[in-house]
């Protein structure tokens, strides 16, 4: 008992300090950029879902097949992601509850159980992509066979979970540090690839397709960007982090959280664009179509040198490890929210390790498994997005933070677009 108290006390102290700092900001006692500091963090954890290995697979394929053509898809996807994550964060701030909790209260019990089951399946698929990606990163960097690499990845994911026991500030700092490693890895790759700056700008601001295959790939990019578990998780990260006493304070908290979201999404979007840019500058330019990440690693080595290849492998490893911990946290949120049950995070991590280990053990192609995981993710997007828009448009639930009419309209347009494109992706994949 004494040991448990000793471990938990620092987390309690850190949480109290942050809430005190946040309250000082809300009271107007803090000036300048320091006002932002107590509110930074939640969006960075959620944004890790936008940098998982599934994004690597779709972005490298897009860049090698179509050059800079589909950069605008990433830009548009990230603008959508800003609104979606803002709605999720706002729900937590306004209600003090996460999205699954509100759904459990508002929907029949059978519907809540169904939503829990499908969200668990989505998180398993997410975890599959992230786990395989991290193991593949170890294999590419150190030549460790995939099965031992998967076991090392498992140990690493448990170590990251340990950060959560030390308080959310420690977890946020750890996740943010890992995101910065991925950012620096791709900054280096872009410098080494020497892309055509004019073509990059044109790709970002000029929408266009080249045939049905490019539309399918664009749908895959969108599916890899808008992640259901990030929607569930973000509402949980903001529900009790800083609690507003009234609508005025809640609006202030949401204003600061919006800055957190914009910064985190800009970083995530830039990294995703960098993946396409590097693939376009090195592979498309040389007439190479690269769809496997291990092939991409080897081509980076040949075309831009071993250090560039190492930076790619390191980015893949770190992205896989960090996003796997976020998937485990999201699993805890959906179980607690939808059915009001919890299991130990370490037990959950141990259970979710089994499917990736089985796939790796059977020798299934890692990149193919990543692509299939994105298809499974597509099934879950509607079940997260549609309730989110419904709830945040309800004044009885949101009070002063209810959506403006234009926000609700945009939310429904984005929901319809995302769901339609993902249905198109599913149909094309199987038919």
URTA-V658810 format. One record per residue. N is the residue number from 1. RES is the residue in one letter. BURIAL is 1 if it has 16 or more other ideal C-beta (glycine too) atoms within 10 Angstrom, else 0. Layout:
# URTA-V658810
<<N/RES/BURIAL> <N/RES/BURIAL>>
This chain:
# URTA-V658810
<<1/X/0> <2/X/0> <3/X/0> <4/X/0> <5/X/0> <6/X/0> <7/X/0> <8/X/0> <9/X/0> <10/X/0> <11/X/1> <12/X/0> <13/X/0> <14/X/0> <15/X/0> <16/X/0> <17/X/0> <18/X/1> <19/X/0> <20/X/0> <21/X/1> <22/X/1> <23/X/1> <24/X/0> <25/X/1> <26/X/1> <27/X/0> <28/X/0> <29/X/0> <30/X/1> <31/X/0> <32/X/0> <33/X/0> <34/X/0> <35/X/1> <36/X/0> <37/X/0> <38/X/1> <39/X/1> <40/X/1> <41/X/1> <42/X/1> <43/X/1> <44/X/1> <45/X/1> <46/X/1> <47/X/1> <48/X/1> <49/X/1> <50/X/1> <51/X/1> <52/X/1> <53/X/1> <54/X/1> <55/X/1> <56/X/1> <57/X/1> <58/X/1> <59/X/1> <60/X/1> <61/X/1> <62/X/1> <63/X/1> <64/X/1> <65/X/1> <66/X/1> <67/X/1> <68/X/1> <69/X/1> <70/X/1> <71/X/1> <72/X/1> <73/X/1> <74/X/1> <75/X/1> <76/X/1> <77/X/1> <78/X/1> <79/X/0> <80/X/1> <81/X/1> <82/X/1> <83/X/1> <84/X/1> <85/X/1> <86/X/1> <87/X/1> <88/X/1> <89/X/1> <90/X/1> <91/X/1> <92/X/1> <93/X/1> <94/X/1> <95/X/1> <96/X/0> <97/X/1> <98/X/1> <99/X/1> <100/X/1> <101/X/1> <102/X/1> <103/X/1> <104/X/1> <105/X/0> <106/X/0> <107/X/0> <108/X/0> <109/X/0> <110/X/0> <111/X/0> <112/X/1> <113/X/0> <114/X/0> <115/X/1> <116/X/1> <117/X/0> <118/X/1> <119/X/1> <120/X/1> <121/X/0> <122/X/1> <123/X/1> <124/X/1> <125/X/1> <126/X/1> <127/X/1> <128/X/1> <129/X/1> <130/X/1> <131/X/1> <132/X/1> <133/X/1> <134/X/1> <135/X/1> <136/X/1> <137/X/1> <138/X/1> <139/X/1> <140/X/1> <141/X/1> <142/X/0> <143/X/0> <144/X/1> <145/X/0> <146/X/1> <147/X/0> <148/X/0> <149/X/1> <150/X/1> <151/X/1> <152/X/0> <153/X/1> <154/X/1> <155/X/0> <156/X/1> <157/X/1> <158/X/1> <159/X/0> <160/X/1> <161/X/1> <162/X/0> <163/X/1> <164/X/1> <165/X/0> <166/X/1> <167/X/1> <168/X/1> <169/X/1> <170/X/1> <171/X/1> <172/X/1> <173/X/0> <174/X/1> <175/X/1> <176/X/1> <177/X/0> <178/X/1> <179/X/1> <180/X/0> <181/X/0> <182/X/1> <183/X/1> <184/X/0> <185/X/1> <186/X/1> <187/X/0> <188/X/1> <189/X/1> <190/X/1> <191/X/0> <192/X/1> <193/X/1> <194/X/0> <195/X/1> <196/X/0> <197/X/0> <198/X/0> <199/X/1> <200/X/1> <201/X/0> <202/X/0> <203/X/1> <204/X/1> <205/X/0> <206/X/0> <207/X/0> <208/X/0> <209/X/0> <210/X/0> <211/X/0> <212/X/0> <213/X/0> <214/X/1> <215/X/1> <216/X/1> <217/X/1> <218/X/1> <219/X/1> <220/X/1> <221/X/1> <222/X/1> <223/X/1> <224/X/1> <225/X/1> <226/X/1> <227/X/1> <228/X/1> <229/X/1> <230/X/1> <231/X/1> <232/X/1> <233/X/1> <234/X/1> <235/X/1> <236/X/1> <237/X/1> <238/X/1> <239/X/1> <240/X/0> <241/X/1> <242/X/1> <243/X/0> <244/X/1> <245/X/0> <246/X/0> <247/X/0> <248/X/0> <249/X/1> <250/X/1> <251/X/0> <252/X/1> <253/X/1> <254/X/1> <255/X/0> <256/X/1> <257/X/1> <258/X/1> <259/X/0> <260/X/1> <261/X/1> <262/X/0> <263/X/0> <264/X/1> <265/X/1> <266/X/0> <267/X/1> <268/X/1> <269/X/1> <270/X/1> <271/X/1> <272/X/1> <273/X/1> <274/X/1> <275/X/1> <276/X/1> <277/X/1> <278/X/1> <279/X/1> <280/X/1> <281/X/1> <282/X/1> <283/X/1> <284/X/1> <285/X/1> <286/X/0> <287/X/0> <288/X/1> <289/X/0> <290/X/1> <291/X/0> <292/X/1> <293/X/1> <294/X/0> <295/X/1> <296/X/1> <297/X/1> <298/X/0> <299/X/1> <300/X/1> <301/X/1> <302/X/0> <303/X/1> <304/X/1> <305/X/0> <306/X/0> <307/X/0> <308/X/1> <309/X/1> <310/X/1> <311/X/1> <312/X/1> <313/X/1> <314/X/1> <315/X/1> <316/X/1> <317/X/1> <318/X/1> <319/X/1> <320/X/1> <321/X/1> <322/X/1> <323/X/1> <324/X/1> <325/X/1> <326/X/1> <327/X/1> <328/X/1> <329/X/1> <330/X/1> <331/X/1> <332/X/1> <333/X/1> <334/X/1> <335/X/1> <336/X/1> <337/X/1> <338/X/1> <339/X/1> <340/X/0> <341/X/0> <342/X/0> <343/X/0> <344/X/0> <345/X/1> <346/X/0> <347/X/0> <348/X/1> <349/X/1> <350/X/0> <351/X/0> <352/X/1> <353/X/1> <354/X/0> <355/X/1> <356/X/1> <357/X/1> <358/X/0> <359/X/1> <360/X/1> <361/X/0> <362/X/0> <363/X/0> <364/X/0> <365/X/0> <366/X/1> <367/X/1> <368/X/0> <369/X/1> <370/X/1> <371/X/1> <372/X/1> <373/X/1> <374/X/1> <375/X/1> <376/X/1> <377/X/1> <378/X/1> <379/X/1> <380/X/1> <381/X/1> <382/X/1> <383/X/1> <384/X/1> <385/X/1> <386/X/0> <387/X/1> <388/X/1> <389/X/1> <390/X/1> <391/X/1> <392/X/1> <393/X/1> <394/X/0> <395/X/0> <396/X/0> <397/X/1> <398/X/1> <399/X/0> <400/X/0> <401/X/1> <402/X/1> <403/X/1> <404/X/0> <405/X/0> <406/X/0> <407/X/1> <408/X/1> <409/X/0> <410/X/1> <411/X/1> <412/X/0> <413/X/0> <414/X/1> <415/X/1> <416/X/0> <417/X/0> <418/X/1> <419/X/1> <420/X/0> <421/X/1> <422/X/1> <423/X/0> <424/X/1> <425/X/1> <426/X/1> <427/X/0> <428/X/0> <429/X/0> <430/X/0> <431/X/0>>
